[in-house]
Amino acid sequence: MNKPQSILAVALALALVAVACGNNSEVAVDEPTTTTEADASAESTTTVEVEDEPDETTTSTEAAGSGLVTDGAPLTGVPAPAGVDLDRPALAVKIDNHPDARPQAGLDQADLVFEARVEGITRFLAIFHSQAPSPVGPVRSSRTSDFDVLRGLNTPLYSSSGGNDYVANALKSLPIYSVTALSRTEYFRDGSRPAPHNLYTNAPDLFALAPDSAEPPTAWFSYRLPTTSLPDTATPTAGPVTVAYRSGPNVTFTWDAALEGWARTQDGRPHTSNTGDQLAPENVVIMVADYVTSPADASSPELVSVGTGQLFVLTDGAVIEGSWSRDAADAKPVLTDTAGDPIALTPGITWVLYPESGNTRY
């Protein structure tokens, strides 16, 4: 089509649109941005389509052109199971990692699991949102390291077995809904285990306590579409990735193609759930961080999870090195590779570890 014919075709099409729609400018102004963009796309296809024009009949996710998941549960990128209300808040549960507490219940169904040092061992902050297992535990006491993670979850429910006076008072200033064992009846002891490593709860019981004002979490990480390749900076690895905490377990993650996840060991033993299943999250995000002395207890380390540091991301059988940054406690971390490009994870469960410098190798 030559230029005069193109102009004539466009003018004729616009005239036909005007006749069909009439003077409806007020309605057009009130239309949402997404509807206006869709209408513009449809009009463009109708009036100026040529033979070599690319096919515009793509899904909304593909049309975004980012190669990222744009739907699904915010903390996994995976569609939620049938019947799950993603408008509910996140549920953060403090879970024991003492040898007498293993194997734990519920870690294999947490959307996110944060692991940080406490006194001589590590402890988990498991975040449930798209799943609600029963039971969950063993549940243990709060630490000041939890505070900045909780601030990044909007208004979560927070479950622990309590804490000292400093921790208890500090938690009152956070935008959380405390459902600790000290004030609730939704907890029970397992008589087959030694105390204090035998306190459990059921996630559905705690979700039922959420007030209407509680808000759902927003995404901590971005996730790749199945058609999106890993970056060139990714290094495939067949061997274990080792994280040796200065005080805590010696942890390894090894890619298991059959499980499509990173099989975890602790101190040389497979880390399993209470049902005997191997723990193998789709992603492991290792953020090298500092610890300071907690103001709650001189013997307790406090994680510094706001700032910057070295990064190792384990995803889809490869390791991606880079750096992490987090500007504030209510902000999400930004992950970039050594080329300075953002890192997207595989949809699924993610474990986040905070070792100190020099303690990660592969």
C-alpha positions, 0 to 999 in steps of 0.5 A: 500500500502506497502512502496516499492509500495508507492515509486514505485508509486511516482517515476512512477507518477513523470516520467509521469509528466516529460514526459508530461510537458517536461523541463519547469522549466522556466515557473514553476518559473514564475508562481504565488504563488497561482498557484504553490500551487494549482498545488502542491495540485493537484499533491499531490492528483494524486500521493499519494491519499489513502483511509483515506486521507481527502477530499481536494475539499474545497473552497478557503475560507474554505481551508484557515482554519482560519474560517474568511471571505476572500472576500466581501467588506473590511469594512463589509465582505459582498459581495458588491451590484451589480454594486458597484466598490470596487476599489473606495476610502472610503467616510468619512462624518461628521454627526451631532448628535444634537437633532435637527439633528435627525433622520439622513439620511444615517447612516443605509447604512454606512459600519462603523460609528465612534462616538466620543465626541465633545462639550457636545454631540457626532458626527459621522464620517460615512464611506461609501464604499459598499453603496452610499445613497442619501441623507446623513446628516446633515453634520457638521464641522470637529474635530481633533478627525477625523484625526487619523481615516482618516489616517487609510482609505488609501486615502479617500474622506472627507466631512464636512461643514468646520472647523476653521483655525487650522483644515482646515490647518491640514487637508491639511497635511493628505492623503485625498481628501477634498470635503467639503461644503465650496468648493463644490456645491454638498450640499443643505439645507433642509428648513424644519429643522433649520440651522445649522442642515440642510445641506445635500449631496448625496454620489454618487455625492461625489464619482464622485469627486474621482481622479484616484489616490484615493485608496480603504480602507483595512479592519478595522476588521476581520469577521467570516464565518457563520460556525465559532462559537463565542469564549468561552469568549462571554457572551450571553446577553438579556438586553441592553448594556449601554454607558453613555458618560461623555458629550453626549447622554445616549446610549443603544444597545439591541440585536434584533433577528428579525433585527439580529442587535443591536437596538440603543436608544439615551436618552431613544428613539429609534434611527431611520433613516430618513425613520423611520427604527430602526438603528441596526448594526450587530456589536458594537465595544466599545473602552474605550479611553481617550480624551485630549484638542484639539489644535484647540479649548480649549473647544473641546475634542480630541479623543485619538484613538491610544494606548490601552484600554478596549474593549467590542464587541457586536456581534451575541447576545453576549458581548465579553470583552477584549482589543484593541490596535492600534500602529499608526494612519495608522494602524488598531486596534487589538481586543483581548478577555480576553483569548488573542485571536483575535476577529472576527465580524459578517459580516455587518455594525459596529458602533465604540464608544469611551467612557471614562473608567467606562461608559459602562455596561451590 
